[in-house]
Amino acid sequence: MDKEKIEGYLNIAKKAGYLLIGGENIENAILHNRKIYLVLYEPSIQKNSLKIIRKAEERAILTKSLEGISNYIKIKNCKIIALKNKNLSDIIYNIIG
């Protein structure tokens, strides 16, 4: 896994407005059928965030565990993010493996 590439693509997504940060934002987007293509989460997330992951998986949204998300996007204590761009989502998903 190439951490620099992942960080670069996540920063592109953040600057372009394709990144949803936090469980509440992601849950609202899922409930309102907004386009989300990938949900990344810390392995140590809480029960409420796990429910969001299950909802995403039920709607055929890719999910992937990624250690150190807050370091990648430079936001403290961030445990869950989602991408709203298909191409960036596919690239990041393939890099993570």
ABEGO torsion letter per residue (X at the ends): XBAAAAAAAAAAAAAAGABBBEAAAAAAAAAAGBBBABBBBBAABBAAAAAAAAAAAAAGBBBBBBBGAAAAAGBBGBABBBBABAAAAAAAAAAAX
